[in-house]
Amino acid sequence: MDIGCGPGMLTIELAKNTNGTIYALDIHEAFLERLNESSNLENVNEKIKTLNVSMFSLDENFTEDELDLICSEGSIYIIGFKEELEKWKPLLKNDGYLVASEISWLKNNLPKEIKEYWDSEYPSMNNIKDNLEVIKEYDYKLVDYFKTPESSWFDSCYSPLEERVHILYKTYKGKKMGRGSKKSSLKKLKCIENTANITVMCFI
């Protein structure tokens, strides 16, 4: 299972490298439509089942001991690392695996702006040591963990996102777009970008 699969980059790779059925979950239907198109192009569509399901209701859609593998790339923080490790464990088979990326502090002395931003966005964010203890607390056996390279943040996320912000505000200039101006949106994005060398997405 790929939780919060987005347009399915990870889902496609899982399909290419495994033989089982992969459930791809996301609440944004447009992402699932893109994934269905991509899986057809990559000839792995028969392995993937897309579901417009929230991670908040997994126990309503899956039974205990049903899943061999749960993957969560950049989405586990939505509910919380500790909370999800507890909720997802019953869904895994006894020999099942959980692969998750969790944003974690690498430094103690943090710039005020960055600390304030993440205290607002993810107040339960921990350092690596504390997250390793959480893994033990819920009786998982740690296989490995690693720091995601900064290039994966910028090449696949921040740089394209910044470009899209400029396009969005140019396209809808003068129209009401909800919260935030272009200046505030870019400031928020820069704040996240500047966190790249302070945080880590790591757990396997």
SVG drawing of the C-alpha trace seen along z (x, -y; Angstrom):
<svg xmlns="http://www.w3.org/2000/svg" viewBox="-15 -43 38 56">
<polyline fill="none" stroke="black" stroke-width="0.4" points="0.0,0.0 1.2,-3.5 -0.5,-6.0 -0.8,-9.6 0.5,-8.4 0.0,-11.7 0.6,-11.3 2.2,-7.9 6.0,-8.2 6.6,-5.7 3.6,-3.6 4.9,-3.0 8.3,-2.0 6.7,0.4 4.7,1.9 7.8,2.4 9.7,4.2 7.0,6.3 4.4,8.9 1.5,8.2 -1.4,5.9 -0.6,2.3 -3.3,0.1 -2.6,-3.5 -4.5,-5.9 -5.0,-9.6 -7.9,-12.0 -7.2,-14.1 -8.9,-12.4 -6.8,-14.3 -3.7,-12.6 -5.3,-9.2 -6.3,-10.0 -2.7,-10.9 -1.5,-7.7 -3.9,-5.6 -2.6,-7.3 1.0,-6.8 0.5,-3.1 -1.0,-2.5 1.9,-4.0 4.3,-2.0 2.3,1.2 1.8,1.8 -1.9,0.8 -3.0,4.4 -0.9,4.3 -2.3,1.0 -5.7,0.3 -6.3,-3.4 -8.5,-4.3 -9.9,-7.7 -9.5,-7.0 -8.3,-9.0 -5.4,-7.8 -7.7,-8.7 -10.0,-5.8 -7.7,-2.9 -9.2,-0.7 -12.6,-1.1 -11.2,0.2 -8.6,2.8 -8.6,5.7 -6.0,6.7 -3.0,8.7 -4.0,7.9 -1.0,5.9 2.6,7.0 3.9,3.5 2.8,0.0 4.7,-2.9 4.2,-6.5 6.5,-9.0 6.1,-12.5 2.5,-12.0 2.8,-10.3 3.2,-13.7 -0.4,-14.6 -1.7,-12.6 1.7,-12.2 4.5,-9.8 3.7,-8.2 0.0,-8.1 0.4,-6.4 2.9,-3.8 0.3,-2.8 -2.7,-2.8 -1.0,-1.0 0.7,1.8 -2.5,4.0 -3.0,3.8 0.4,5.4 1.1,9.1 3.4,10.5 6.3,10.4 5.1,7.2 7.1,4.0 6.4,0.3 8.5,-2.2 8.0,-5.8 9.7,-9.1 9.4,-11.4 10.7,-15.0 13.1,-15.2 15.3,-17.8 19.1,-17.4 20.1,-20.5 19.2,-22.0 20.1,-25.7 17.4,-26.7 16.8,-30.0 13.8,-31.7 11.8,-31.9 12.2,-28.2 11.5,-27.2 8.3,-29.3 7.2,-27.9 7.5,-24.2 6.1,-24.8 3.0,-26.0 2.9,-23.4 4.1,-20.3 4.4,-20.9 5.1,-17.2 8.2,-17.1 11.1,-15.3 14.8,-14.6 16.0,-11.3 16.9,-9.8 13.4,-10.4 11.8,-8.9 13.9,-5.8 12.5,-5.5 9.0,-5.7 9.8,-2.9 10.9,-0.7 7.9,-1.8 5.4,-0.4 7.4,2.9 8.7,2.4 12.1,3.8 14.1,1.1 15.7,2.4 17.5,-0.8 17.2,-4.6 18.9,-7.3 18.9,-11.0 17.2,-11.9 19.6,-14.0 18.8,-17.7 18.6,-17.2 15.5,-15.1 13.9,-18.1 14.8,-20.7 14.9,-18.8 11.5,-17.1 9.7,-19.5 10.8,-23.0 12.2,-24.2 9.1,-23.0 6.8,-24.4 8.4,-27.8 8.0,-27.9 4.3,-26.9 3.7,-29.7 4.9,-32.3 2.8,-30.8 -0.3,-30.6 -0.2,-34.2 0.6,-35.4 -2.4,-33.4 -4.9,-34.5 -3.5,-38.0 -6.2,-40.3 -8.5,-37.4 -9.4,-36.2 -7.4,-33.0 -7.9,-32.3 -5.3,-32.7 -1.9,-34.3 -0.3,-36.7 2.4,-35.8 4.9,-37.4 3.7,-35.5 3.5,-32.2 7.1,-32.6 8.3,-33.6 6.7,-30.4 8.3,-28.3 11.7,-29.8 11.3,-29.1 10.7,-25.4 13.6,-25.4 15.9,-26.8 14.9,-23.9 16.4,-21.3 19.8,-21.2 18.2,-21.1 15.6,-18.3 15.7,-14.8 13.2,-12.4 14.6,-9.1 12.9,-6.0 12.8,-2.5"/>
</svg>
